[in-house]
Amino acid sequence: MHIEKNNDDDPEKHNDAVRDIAFSPTNEKYVTCSADKSLRISDLKNGLVEKVLEGHGSDASSVDWHPYYSLLASGGKDRYIKIWDPR
């Protein structure tokens, strides 16, 4: 019998489908956005989530890093574009 783990218990995982992924300009980190309304920034070497960003009112559907600054931009089905300073 196969039993799936509930993602609600694991802060390392999104609770819904991942909609987009983007790699930092230095390729040291990546960020994912999800239908669970959150973004997760992870270290590329070890895959551990370093930060969870929440603030969209519905699905976060796209995300990207600024090419020069430590900023992220995300868009969601809530029709907002959010600028994040993850520091």
PDB file of N, CA, C and O in Angstrom:
ATOM      1  N   MET A   1       0.838  -1.155   0.000  1.00  0.00           N
ATOM      2  CA  MET A   1       0.000   0.000   0.000  1.00  0.00           C
ATOM      3  C   MET A   1       0.898   1.237   0.000  1.00  0.00           C
ATOM      4  O   MET A   1       1.893   1.299   0.722  1.00  0.00           O
ATOM      5  N   HIS A   2       0.526   2.217  -0.824  1.00  0.00           N
ATOM      6  CA  HIS A   2       1.271   3.463  -0.921  1.00  0.00           C
ATOM      7  C   HIS A   2       0.552   4.541  -0.116  1.00  0.00           C
ATOM      8  O   HIS A   2      -0.632   4.801  -0.329  1.00  0.00           O
ATOM      9  N   ILE A   3       1.279   5.166   0.813  1.00  0.00           N
ATOM     10  CA  ILE A   3       0.713   6.238   1.625  1.00  0.00           C
ATOM     11  C   ILE A   3       1.477   7.511   1.317  1.00  0.00           C
ATOM     12  O   ILE A   3       2.701   7.556   1.449  1.00  0.00           O
ATOM     13  N   GLU A   4       0.752   8.550   0.903  1.00  0.00           N
ATOM     14  CA  GLU A   4       1.396   9.818   0.606  1.00  0.00           C
ATOM     15  C   GLU A   4       1.450  10.679   1.845  1.00  0.00           C
ATOM     16  O   GLU A   4       0.515  10.715   2.644  1.00  0.00           O
ATOM     17  N   LYS A   5       2.566  11.373   1.988  1.00  0.00           N
ATOM     18  CA  LYS A   5       2.741  12.280   3.111  1.00  0.00           C
ATOM     19  C   LYS A   5       1.971  13.569   2.847  1.00  0.00           C
ATOM     20  O   LYS A   5       1.971  14.077   1.726  1.00  0.00           O
ATOM     21  N   ASN A   6       1.329  14.086   3.857  1.00  0.00           N
ATOM     22  CA  ASN A   6       0.616  15.337   3.758  1.00  0.00           C
ATOM     23  C   ASN A   6       1.625  16.482   3.803  1.00  0.00           C
ATOM     24  O   ASN A   6       2.372  16.606   4.773  1.00  0.00           O
ATOM     25  N   ASN A   7       1.656  17.324   2.758  1.00  0.00           N
ATOM     26  CA  ASN A   7       2.616  18.424   2.681  1.00  0.00           C
ATOM     27  C   ASN A   7       2.389  19.485   3.748  1.00  0.00           C
ATOM     28  O   ASN A   7       3.290  20.283   4.006  1.00  0.00           O
ATOM     29  N   ASP A   8       1.213  19.525   4.381  1.00  0.00           N
ATOM     30  CA  ASP A   8       0.946  20.520   5.419  1.00  0.00           C
ATOM     31  C   ASP A   8       1.913  20.378   6.584  1.00  0.00           C
ATOM     32  O   ASP A   8       2.138  21.343   7.315  1.00  0.00           O
ATOM     33  N   ASP A   9       2.485  19.207   6.770  1.00  0.00           N
ATOM     34  CA  ASP A   9       3.387  18.951   7.885  1.00  0.00           C
ATOM     35  C   ASP A   9       4.842  19.253   7.554  1.00  0.00           C
ATOM     36  O   ASP A   9       5.696  19.203   8.439  1.00  0.00           O
ATOM     37  N   ASP A  10       5.138  19.562   6.310  1.00  0.00           N
ATOM     38  CA  ASP A  10       6.519  19.753   5.876  1.00  0.00           C
ATOM     39  C   ASP A  10       6.724  21.171   5.342  1.00  0.00           C
ATOM     40  O   ASP A  10       6.269  21.479   4.240  1.00  0.00           O
ATOM     41  N   PRO A  11       7.393  22.033   6.091  1.00  0.00           N
ATOM     42  CA  PRO A  11       7.594  23.409   5.631  1.00  0.00           C
ATOM     43  C   PRO A  11       8.508  23.523   4.419  1.00  0.00           C
ATOM     44  O   PRO A  11       8.582  24.584   3.799  1.00  0.00           O
ATOM     45  N   GLU A  12       9.200  22.452   4.075  1.00  0.00           N
ATOM     46  CA  GLU A  12      10.089  22.454   2.914  1.00  0.00           C
ATOM     47  C   GLU A  12       9.323  22.340   1.607  1.00  0.00           C
ATOM     48  O   GLU A  12       9.886  22.590   0.541  1.00  0.00           O
ATOM     49  N   LYS A  13       8.055  21.970   1.670  1.00  0.00           N
ATOM     50  CA  LYS A  13       7.284  21.701   0.457  1.00  0.00           C
ATOM     51  C   LYS A  13       6.089  22.632   0.334  1.00  0.00           C
ATOM     52  O   LYS A  13       5.516  23.078   1.327  1.00  0.00           O
ATOM     53  N   HIS A  14       5.734  22.910  -0.905  1.00  0.00           N
ATOM     54  CA  HIS A  14       4.499  23.642  -1.171  1.00  0.00           C
ATOM     55  C   HIS A  14       3.313  22.725  -0.881  1.00  0.00           C
ATOM     56  O   HIS A  14       3.426  21.501  -0.952  1.00  0.00           O
ATOM     57  N   ASN A  15       2.187  23.331  -0.555  1.00  0.00           N
ATOM     58  CA  ASN A  15       0.973  22.561  -0.275  1.00  0.00           C
ATOM     59  C   ASN A  15       0.094  22.376  -1.500  1.00  0.00           C
ATOM     60  O   ASN A  15      -0.980  21.781  -1.410  1.00  0.00           O
ATOM     61  N   ASP A  16       0.542  22.883  -2.651  1.00  0.00           N
ATOM     62  CA  ASP A  16      -0.219  22.767  -3.895  1.00  0.00           C
ATOM     63  C   ASP A  16       0.774  22.766  -5.052  1.00  0.00           C
ATOM     64  O   ASP A  16       1.984  22.742  -4.830  1.00  0.00           O
ATOM     65  N   ALA A  17       0.276  22.791  -6.268  1.00  0.00           N
ATOM     66  CA  ALA A  17       1.116  22.686  -7.460  1.00  0.00           C
ATOM     67  C   ALA A  17       2.097  23.845  -7.582  1.00  0.00           C
ATOM     68  O   ALA A  17       1.750  24.994  -7.311  1.00  0.00           O
ATOM     69  N   VAL A  18       3.326  23.536  -7.991  1.00  0.00           N
ATOM     70  CA  VAL A  18       4.329  24.556  -8.281  1.00  0.00           C
ATOM     71  C   VAL A  18       4.037  25.099  -9.673  1.00  0.00           C
ATOM     72  O   VAL A  18       3.883  24.332 -10.624  1.00  0.00           O
ATOM     73  N   ARG A  19       3.961  26.425  -9.793  1.00  0.00           N
ATOM     74  CA  ARG A  19       3.597  27.067 -11.059  1.00  0.00           C
ATOM     75  C   ARG A  19       4.801  27.588 -11.841  1.00  0.00           C
ATOM     76  O   ARG A  19       4.755  27.668 -13.069  1.00  0.00           O
ATOM     77  N   ASP A  20       5.885  27.947 -11.132  1.00  0.00           N
ATOM     78  CA  ASP A  20       7.054  28.509 -11.822  1.00  0.00           C
ATOM     79  C   ASP A  20       8.289  28.331 -10.951  1.00  0.00           C
ATOM     80  O   ASP A  20       8.188  28.158  -9.736  1.00  0.00           O
ATOM     81  N   ILE A  21       9.452  28.376 -11.587  1.00  0.00           N
ATOM     82  CA  ILE A  21      10.736  28.310 -10.890  1.00  0.00           C
ATOM     83  C   ILE A  21      11.683  29.276 -11.586  1.00  0.00           C
ATOM     84  O   ILE A  21      11.640  29.427 -12.807  1.00  0.00           O
ATOM     85  N   ALA A  22      12.542  29.932 -10.802  1.00  0.00           N
ATOM     86  CA  ALA A  22      13.539  30.833 -11.370  1.00  0.00           C
ATOM     87  C   ALA A  22      14.836  30.684 -10.583  1.00  0.00           C
ATOM     88  O   ALA A  22      14.825  30.483  -9.369  1.00  0.00           O
ATOM     89  N   PHE A  23      15.942  30.787 -11.294  1.00  0.00           N
ATOM     90  CA  PHE A  23      17.255  30.684 -10.671  1.00  0.00           C
ATOM     91  C   PHE A  23      17.829  32.076 -10.484  1.00  0.00           C
ATOM     92  O   PHE A  23      17.642  32.949 -11.331  1.00  0.00           O
ATOM     93  N   SER A  24      18.535  32.286  -9.365  1.00  0.00           N
ATOM     94  CA  SER A  24      19.142  33.585  -9.086  1.00  0.00           C
ATOM     95  C   SER A  24      20.213  33.873 -10.125  1.00  0.00           C
ATOM     96  O   SER A  24      20.729  32.948 -10.753  1.00  0.00           O
ATOM     97  N   PRO A  25      20.555  35.148 -10.315  1.00  0.00           N
ATOM     98  CA  PRO A  25      21.602  35.492 -11.291  1.00  0.00           C
ATOM     99  C   PRO A  25      22.950  34.820 -10.988  1.00  0.00           C
ATOM    100  O   PRO A  25      23.741  34.584 -11.902  1.00  0.00           O
ATOM    101  N   THR A  26      23.210  34.515  -9.724  1.00  0.00           N
ATOM    102  CA  THR A  26      24.462  33.850  -9.356  1.00  0.00           C
ATOM    103  C   THR A  26      24.361  32.328  -9.427  1.00  0.00           C
ATOM    104  O   THR A  26      25.355  31.628  -9.236  1.00  0.00           O
ATOM    105  N   ASN A  27      23.162  31.819  -9.699  1.00  0.00           N
ATOM    106  CA  ASN A  27      22.891  30.379  -9.750  1.00  0.00           C
ATOM    107  C   ASN A  27      23.175  29.669  -8.427  1.00  0.00           C
ATOM    108  O   ASN A  27      23.450  28.469  -8.412  1.00  0.00           O
ATOM    109  N   GLU A  28      23.111  30.401  -7.327  1.00  0.00           N
ATOM    110  CA  GLU A  28      23.299  29.795  -6.007  1.00  0.00           C
ATOM    111  C   GLU A  28      21.978  29.435  -5.342  1.00  0.00           C
ATOM    112  O   GLU A  28      21.934  28.592  -4.447  1.00  0.00           O
ATOM    113  N   LYS A  29      20.898  30.081  -5.787  1.00  0.00           N
ATOM    114  CA  LYS A  29      19.586  29.859  -5.186  1.00  0.00           C
ATOM    115  C   LYS A  29      18.540  29.722  -6.280  1.00  0.00           C
ATOM    116  O   LYS A  29      18.772  30.093  -7.431  1.00  0.00           O
ATOM    117  N   TYR A  30      17.390  29.186  -5.904  1.00  0.00           N
ATOM    118  CA  TYR A  30      16.250  29.180  -6.806  1.00  0.00           C
ATOM    119  C   TYR A  30      14.996  29.485  -5.999  1.00  0.00           C
ATOM    120  O   TYR A  30      14.949  29.268  -4.789  1.00  0.00           O
ATOM    121  N   VAL A  31      13.990  29.988  -6.686  1.00  0.00           N
ATOM    122  CA  VAL A  31      12.728  30.313  -6.037  1.00  0.00           C
ATOM    123  C   VAL A  31      11.610  29.625  -6.811  1.00  0.00           C
ATOM    124  O   VAL A  31      11.630  29.569  -8.041  1.00  0.00           O
ATOM    125  N   THR A  32      10.644  29.108  -6.077  1.00  0.00           N
ATOM    126  CA  THR A  32       9.463  28.496  -6.674  1.00  0.00           C
ATOM    127  C   THR A  32       8.235  29.264  -6.201  1.00  0.00           C
ATOM    128  O   THR A  32       8.214  29.810  -5.098  1.00  0.00           O
ATOM    129  N   CYS A  33       7.214  29.297  -7.052  1.00  0.00           N
ATOM    130  CA  CYS A  33       5.935  29.867  -6.636  1.00  0.00           C
ATOM    131  C   CYS A  33       4.874  28.807  -6.876  1.00  0.00           C
ATOM    132  O   CYS A  33       5.032  27.922  -7.717  1.00  0.00           O
ATOM    133  N   SER A  34       3.787  28.918  -6.116  1.00  0.00           N
ATOM    134  CA  SER A  34       2.837  27.823  -6.091  1.00  0.00           C
ATOM    135  C   SER A  34       1.396  28.303  -6.014  1.00  0.00           C
ATOM    136  O   SER A  34       1.113  29.454  -5.680  1.00  0.00           O
ATOM    137  N   ALA A  35       0.496  27.381  -6.334  1.00  0.00           N
ATOM    138  CA  ALA A  35      -0.935  27.614  -6.172  1.00  0.00           C
ATOM    139  C   ALA A  35      -1.300  27.750  -4.702  1.00  0.00           C
ATOM    140  O   ALA A  35      -2.426  28.135  -4.386  1.00  0.00           O
ATOM    141  N   ASP A  36      -0.372  27.442  -3.788  1.00  0.00           N
ATOM    142  CA  ASP A  36      -0.647  27.624  -2.350  1.00  0.00           C
ATOM    143  C   ASP A  36      -0.406  29.068  -1.905  1.00  0.00           C
ATOM    144  O   ASP A  36      -0.417  29.357  -0.708  1.00  0.00           O
ATOM    145  N   LYS A  37      -0.185  29.986  -2.877  1.00  0.00           N
ATOM    146  CA  LYS A  37      -0.044  31.426  -2.659  1.00  0.00           C
ATOM    147  C   LYS A  37       1.329  31.841  -2.129  1.00  0.00           C
ATOM    148  O   LYS A  37       1.506  33.002  -1.760  1.00  0.00           O
ATOM    149  N   SER A  38       2.292  30.944  -2.078  1.00  0.00           N
ATOM    150  CA  SER A  38       3.585  31.268  -1.478  1.00  0.00           C
ATOM    151  C   SER A  38       4.730  31.120  -2.474  1.00  0.00           C
ATOM    152  O   SER A  38       4.601  30.496  -3.528  1.00  0.00           O
ATOM    153  N   LEU A  39       5.864  31.727  -2.090  1.00  0.00           N
ATOM    154  CA  LEU A  39       7.131  31.560  -2.793  1.00  0.00           C
ATOM    155  C   LEU A  39       8.098  30.940  -1.800  1.00  0.00           C
ATOM    156  O   LEU A  39       8.059  31.246  -0.608  1.00  0.00           O
ATOM    157  N   ARG A  40       8.965  30.068  -2.294  1.00  0.00           N
ATOM    158  CA  ARG A  40       9.977  29.455  -1.433  1.00  0.00           C
ATOM    159  C   ARG A  40      11.341  29.623  -2.085  1.00  0.00           C
ATOM    160  O   ARG A  40      11.549  29.247  -3.238  1.00  0.00           O
ATOM    161  N   ILE A  41      12.272  30.202  -1.314  1.00  0.00           N
ATOM    162  CA  ILE A  41      13.645  30.394  -1.787  1.00  0.00           C
ATOM    163  C   ILE A  41      14.488  29.264  -1.207  1.00  0.00           C
ATOM    164  O   ILE A  41      14.481  29.024   0.000  1.00  0.00           O
ATOM    165  N   SER A  42      15.210  28.575  -2.082  1.00  0.00           N
ATOM    166  CA  SER A  42      16.014  27.418  -1.665  1.00  0.00           C
ATOM    167  C   SER A  42      17.448  27.564  -2.137  1.00  0.00           C
ATOM    168  O   SER A  42      17.732  28.225  -3.135  1.00  0.00           O
ATOM    169  N   ASP A  43      18.340  26.933  -1.397  1.00  0.00           N
ATOM    170  CA  ASP A  43      19.750  26.857  -1.756  1.00  0.00           C
ATOM    171  C   ASP A  43      19.906  25.767  -2.812  1.00  0.00           C
ATOM    172  O   ASP A  43      19.401  24.658  -2.637  1.00  0.00           O
ATOM    173  N   LEU A  44      20.596  26.074  -3.898  1.00  0.00           N
ATOM    174  CA  LEU A  44      20.733  25.107  -4.993  1.00  0.00           C
ATOM    175  C   LEU A  44      21.604  23.923  -4.613  1.00  0.00           C
ATOM    176  O   LEU A  44      21.361  22.814  -5.088  1.00  0.00           O
ATOM    177  N   LYS A  45      22.616  24.122  -3.767  1.00  0.00           N
ATOM    178  CA  LYS A  45      23.514  23.021  -3.409  1.00  0.00           C
ATOM    179  C   LYS A  45      22.839  21.964  -2.549  1.00  0.00           C
ATOM    180  O   LYS A  45      22.981  20.767  -2.798  1.00  0.00           O
ATOM    181  N   ASN A  46      22.105  22.413  -1.536  1.00  0.00           N
ATOM    182  CA  ASN A  46      21.517  21.429  -0.619  1.00  0.00           C
ATOM    183  C   ASN A  46      19.997  21.295  -0.737  1.00  0.00           C
ATOM    184  O   ASN A  46      19.407  20.395  -0.139  1.00  0.00           O
ATOM    185  N   GLY A  47      19.361  22.186  -1.504  1.00  0.00           N
ATOM    186  CA  GLY A  47      17.929  22.099  -1.724  1.00  0.00           C
ATOM    187  C   GLY A  47      17.062  22.529  -0.552  1.00  0.00           C
ATOM    188  O   GLY A  47      15.837  22.422  -0.611  1.00  0.00           O
ATOM    189  N   LEU A  48      17.691  23.017   0.516  1.00  0.00           N
ATOM    190  CA  LEU A  48      16.916  23.407   1.696  1.00  0.00           C
ATOM    191  C   LEU A  48      16.242  24.759   1.501  1.00  0.00           C
ATOM    192  O   LEU A  48      16.832  25.689   0.950  1.00  0.00           O
ATOM    193  N   VAL A  49      15.006  24.853   1.958  1.00  0.00           N
ATOM    194  CA  VAL A  49      14.264  26.101   1.891  1.00  0.00           C
ATOM    195  C   VAL A  49      14.846  27.076   2.910  1.00  0.00           C
ATOM    196  O   VAL A  49      14.941  26.759   4.096  1.00  0.00           O
ATOM    197  N   GLU A  50      15.230  28.251   2.448  1.00  0.00           N
ATOM    198  CA  GLU A  50      15.794  29.271   3.325  1.00  0.00           C
ATOM    199  C   GLU A  50      14.753  30.279   3.778  1.00  0.00           C
ATOM    200  O   GLU A  50      14.857  30.837   4.870  1.00  0.00           O
ATOM    201  N   LYS A  51      13.749  30.513   2.941  1.00  0.00           N
ATOM    202  CA  LYS A  51      12.751  31.525   3.259  1.00  0.00           C
ATOM    203  C   LYS A  51      11.448  31.218   2.547  1.00  0.00           C
ATOM    204  O   LYS A  51      11.441  30.758   1.405  1.00  0.00           O
ATOM    205  N   VAL A  52      10.342  31.480   3.236  1.00  0.00           N
ATOM    206  CA  VAL A  52       9.009  31.358   2.654  1.00  0.00           C
ATOM    207  C   VAL A  52       8.407  32.752   2.622  1.00  0.00           C
ATOM    208  O   VAL A  52       8.362  33.439   3.642  1.00  0.00           O
ATOM    209  N   LEU A  53       7.944  33.170   1.449  1.00  0.00           N
ATOM    210  CA  LEU A  53       7.321  34.483   1.276  1.00  0.00           C
ATOM    211  C   LEU A  53       5.843  34.286   1.001  1.00  0.00           C
ATOM    212  O   LEU A  53       5.469  33.543   0.093  1.00  0.00           O
ATOM    213  N   GLU A  54       5.007  34.944   1.773  1.00  0.00           N
ATOM    214  CA  GLU A  54       3.561  34.826   1.607  1.00  0.00           C
ATOM    215  C   GLU A  54       2.953  36.201   1.459  1.00  0.00           C
ATOM    216  O   GLU A  54       3.415  37.156   2.085  1.00  0.00           O
ATOM    217  N   GLY A  55       1.916  36.315   0.634  1.00  0.00           N
ATOM    218  CA  GLY A  55       1.280  37.609   0.466  1.00  0.00           C
ATOM    219  C   GLY A  55       0.310  37.690  -0.704  1.00  0.00           C
ATOM    220  O   GLY A  55      -0.462  38.645  -0.793  1.00  0.00           O
ATOM    221  N   HIS A  56       0.332  36.715  -1.598  1.00  0.00           N
ATOM    222  CA  HIS A  56      -0.635  36.721  -2.688  1.00  0.00           C
ATOM    223  C   HIS A  56      -1.985  36.259  -2.165  1.00  0.00           C
ATOM    224  O   HIS A  56      -2.062  35.430  -1.259  1.00  0.00           O
ATOM    225  N   GLY A  57      -3.053  36.806  -2.749  1.00  0.00           N
ATOM    226  CA  GLY A  57      -4.408  36.447  -2.335  1.00  0.00           C
ATOM    227  C   GLY A  57      -4.916  35.173  -2.976  1.00  0.00           C
ATOM    228  O   GLY A  57      -5.910  34.607  -2.521  1.00  0.00           O
ATOM    229  N   SER A  58      -4.258  34.716  -4.017  1.00  0.00           N
ATOM    230  CA  SER A  58      -4.589  33.437  -4.659  1.00  0.00           C
ATOM    231  C   SER A  58      -3.312  32.901  -5.300  1.00  0.00           C
ATOM    232  O   SER A  58      -2.217  33.356  -4.972  1.00  0.00           O
ATOM    233  N   ASP A  59      -3.445  31.944  -6.205  1.00  0.00           N
ATOM    234  CA  ASP A  59      -2.279  31.280  -6.803  1.00  0.00           C
ATOM    235  C   ASP A  59      -1.180  32.263  -7.192  1.00  0.00           C
ATOM    236  O   ASP A  59      -1.448  33.256  -7.869  1.00  0.00           O
ATOM    237  N   ALA A  60       0.047  31.997  -6.772  1.00  0.00           N
ATOM    238  CA  ALA A  60       1.217  32.709  -7.289  1.00  0.00           C
ATOM    239  C   ALA A  60       1.631  31.946  -8.545  1.00  0.00           C
ATOM    240  O   ALA A  60       2.023  30.782  -8.463  1.00  0.00           O
ATOM    241  N   SER A  61       1.546  32.594  -9.705  1.00  0.00           N
ATOM    242  CA  SER A  61       1.700  31.849 -10.950  1.00  0.00           C
ATOM    243  C   SER A  61       3.002  32.118 -11.703  1.00  0.00           C
ATOM    244  O   SER A  61       3.355  31.360 -12.607  1.00  0.00           O
ATOM    245  N   SER A  62       3.722  33.186 -11.346  1.00  0.00           N
ATOM    246  CA  SER A  62       5.001  33.430 -12.014  1.00  0.00           C
ATOM    247  C   SER A  62       5.955  34.135 -11.057  1.00  0.00           C
ATOM    248  O   SER A  62       5.539  34.860 -10.154  1.00  0.00           O
ATOM    249  N   VAL A  63       7.243  33.902 -11.281  1.00  0.00           N
ATOM    250  CA  VAL A  63       8.261  34.500 -10.415  1.00  0.00           C
ATOM    251  C   VAL A  63       9.550  34.652 -11.211  1.00  0.00           C
ATOM    252  O   VAL A  63       9.843  33.851 -12.098  1.00  0.00           O
ATOM    253  N   ASP A  64      10.332  35.710 -10.877  1.00  0.00           N
ATOM    254  CA  ASP A  64      11.636  35.881 -11.510  1.00  0.00           C
ATOM    255  C   ASP A  64      12.515  36.752 -10.624  1.00  0.00           C
ATOM    256  O   ASP A  64      12.021  37.570  -9.847  1.00  0.00           O
ATOM    257  N   TRP A  65      13.825  36.565 -10.753  1.00  0.00           N
ATOM    258  CA  TRP A  65      14.815  37.363 -10.024  1.00  0.00           C
ATOM    259  C   TRP A  65      15.161  38.591 -10.844  1.00  0.00           C
ATOM    260  O   TRP A  65      15.161  38.540 -12.074  1.00  0.00           O
ATOM    261  N   HIS A  66      15.455  39.683 -10.177  1.00  0.00           N
ATOM    262  CA  HIS A  66      15.993  40.855 -10.849  1.00  0.00           C
ATOM    263  C   HIS A  66      17.411  40.489 -11.285  1.00  0.00           C
ATOM    264  O   HIS A  66      18.132  39.838 -10.528  1.00  0.00           O
ATOM    265  N   PRO A  67      17.828  40.893 -12.487  1.00  0.00           N
ATOM    266  CA  PRO A  67      19.150  40.461 -12.969  1.00  0.00           C
ATOM    267  C   PRO A  67      20.342  41.060 -12.219  1.00  0.00           C
ATOM    268  O   PRO A  67      21.442  40.513 -12.295  1.00  0.00           O
ATOM    269  N   TYR A  68      20.148  42.185 -11.487  1.00  0.00           N
ATOM    270  CA  TYR A  68      21.281  42.825 -10.818  1.00  0.00           C
ATOM    271  C   TYR A  68      21.105  42.979  -9.311  1.00  0.00           C
ATOM    272  O   TYR A  68      22.089  42.959  -8.572  1.00  0.00           O
ATOM    273  N   TYR A  69      19.879  43.131  -8.852  1.00  0.00           N
ATOM    274  CA  TYR A  69      19.616  43.379  -7.439  1.00  0.00           C
ATOM    275  C   TYR A  69      19.022  42.146  -6.775  1.00  0.00           C
ATOM    276  O   TYR A  69      18.529  41.240  -7.447  1.00  0.00           O
ATOM    277  N   SER A  70      19.074  42.123  -5.474  1.00  0.00           N
ATOM    278  CA  SER A  70      18.529  40.993  -4.720  1.00  0.00           C
ATOM    279  C   SER A  70      17.029  41.180  -4.526  1.00  0.00           C
ATOM    280  O   SER A  70      16.546  41.295  -3.399  1.00  0.00           O
ATOM    281  N   LEU A  71      16.304  41.208  -5.633  1.00  0.00           N
ATOM    282  CA  LEU A  71      14.856  41.395  -5.605  1.00  0.00           C
ATOM    283  C   LEU A  71      14.173  40.320  -6.431  1.00  0.00           C
ATOM    284  O   LEU A  71      14.742  39.782  -7.380  1.00  0.00           O
ATOM    285  N   LEU A  72      12.950  40.024  -6.049  1.00  0.00           N
ATOM    286  CA  LEU A  72      12.112  39.080  -6.786  1.00  0.00           C
ATOM    287  C   LEU A  72      10.845  39.795  -7.222  1.00  0.00           C
ATOM    288  O   LEU A  72      10.385  40.721  -6.554  1.00  0.00           O
ATOM    289  N   ALA A  73      10.289  39.369  -8.327  1.00  0.00           N
ATOM    290  CA  ALA A  73       8.974  39.836  -8.759  1.00  0.00           C
ATOM    291  C   ALA A  73       8.105  38.599  -8.959  1.00  0.00           C
ATOM    292  O   ALA A  73       8.539  37.607  -9.545  1.00  0.00           O
ATOM    293  N   SER A  74       6.871  38.674  -8.463  1.00  0.00           N
ATOM    294  CA  SER A  74       5.953  37.556  -8.660  1.00  0.00           C
ATOM    295  C   SER A  74       4.600  38.092  -9.097  1.00  0.00           C
ATOM    296  O   SER A  74       4.203  39.202  -8.741  1.00  0.00           O
ATOM    297  N   GLY A  75       3.910  37.284  -9.868  1.00  0.00           N
ATOM    298  CA  GLY A  75       2.560  37.608 -10.311  1.00  0.00           C
ATOM    299  C   GLY A  75       1.626  36.502  -9.893  1.00  0.00           C
ATOM    300  O   GLY A  75       2.010  35.334  -9.821  1.00  0.00           O
ATOM    301  N   GLY A  76       0.388  36.882  -9.616  1.00  0.00           N
ATOM    302  CA  GLY A  76      -0.569  35.878  -9.161  1.00  0.00           C
ATOM    303  C   GLY A  76      -1.928  36.028  -9.817  1.00  0.00           C
ATOM    304  O   GLY A  76      -2.207  37.013 -10.501  1.00  0.00           O
ATOM    305  N   LYS A  77      -2.754  35.041  -9.596  1.00  0.00           N
ATOM    306  CA  LYS A  77      -4.121  35.083 -10.106  1.00  0.00           C
ATOM    307  C   LYS A  77      -4.955  36.132  -9.382  1.00  0.00           C
ATOM    308  O   LYS A  77      -6.082  36.419  -9.787  1.00  0.00           O
ATOM    309  N   ASP A  78      -4.406  36.705  -8.313  1.00  0.00           N
ATOM    310  CA  ASP A  78      -5.078  37.804  -7.623  1.00  0.00           C
ATOM    311  C   ASP A  78      -4.905  39.116  -8.398  1.00  0.00           C
ATOM    312  O   ASP A  78      -5.404  40.160  -7.979  1.00  0.00           O
ATOM    313  N   ARG A  79      -4.185  39.052  -9.546  1.00  0.00           N
ATOM    314  CA  ARG A  79      -3.948  40.161 -10.459  1.00  0.00           C
ATOM    315  C   ARG A  79      -3.039  41.231  -9.863  1.00  0.00           C
ATOM    316  O   ARG A  79      -3.140  42.411 -10.202  1.00  0.00           O
ATOM    317  N   TYR A  80      -2.145  40.798  -8.967  1.00  0.00           N
ATOM    318  CA  TYR A  80      -1.143  41.692  -8.399  1.00  0.00           C
ATOM    319  C   TYR A  80       0.241  41.235  -8.818  1.00  0.00           C
ATOM    320  O   TYR A  80       0.509  40.043  -8.962  1.00  0.00           O
ATOM    321  N   ILE A  81       1.113  42.213  -9.009  1.00  0.00           N
ATOM    322  CA  ILE A  81       2.542  41.943  -9.175  1.00  0.00           C
ATOM    323  C   ILE A  81       3.199  42.430  -7.898  1.00  0.00           C
ATOM    324  O   ILE A  81       3.022  43.580  -7.496  1.00  0.00           O
ATOM    325  N   LYS A  82       3.952  41.558  -7.270  1.00  0.00           N
ATOM    326  CA  LYS A  82       4.596  41.903  -6.002  1.00  0.00           C
ATOM    327  C   LYS A  82       6.109  41.925  -6.196  1.00  0.00           C
ATOM    328  O   LYS A  82       6.677  41.071  -6.877  1.00  0.00           O
ATOM    329  N   ILE A  83       6.747  42.921  -5.581  1.00  0.00           N
ATOM    330  CA  ILE A  83       8.198  43.018  -5.559  1.00  0.00           C
ATOM    331  C   ILE A  83       8.641  42.637  -4.153  1.00  0.00           C
ATOM    332  O   ILE A  83       8.143  43.181  -3.167  1.00  0.00           O
ATOM    333  N   TRP A  84       9.577  41.701  -4.069  1.00  0.00           N
ATOM    334  CA  TRP A  84      10.023  41.179  -2.782  1.00  0.00           C
ATOM    335  C   TRP A  84      11.503  41.474  -2.580  1.00  0.00           C
ATOM    336  O   TRP A  84      12.299  41.340  -3.509  1.00  0.00           O
ATOM    337  N   ASP A  85      11.866  41.868  -1.386  1.00  0.00           N
ATOM    338  CA  ASP A  85      13.259  41.971  -0.980  1.00  0.00           C
ATOM    339  C   ASP A  85      13.483  40.840   0.020  1.00  0.00           C
ATOM    340  O   ASP A  85      13.170  41.005   1.199  1.00  0.00           O
ATOM    341  N   PRO A  86      14.010  39.705  -0.410  1.00  0.00           N
ATOM    342  CA  PRO A  86      14.091  38.524   0.458  1.00  0.00           C
ATOM    343  C   PRO A  86      15.133  38.618   1.565  1.00  0.00           C
ATOM    344  O   PRO A  86      15.222  37.717   2.398  1.00  0.00           O
ATOM    345  N   ARG A  87      15.924  39.691   1.590  1.00  0.00           N
ATOM    346  CA  ARG A  87      16.914  39.832   2.654  1.00  0.00           C
ATOM    347  C   ARG A  87      16.200  40.108   3.948  1.00  0.00           C
ATOM    348  O   ARG A  87      16.843  40.263   4.986  1.00  0.00           O
TER     349      ARG A  87
END
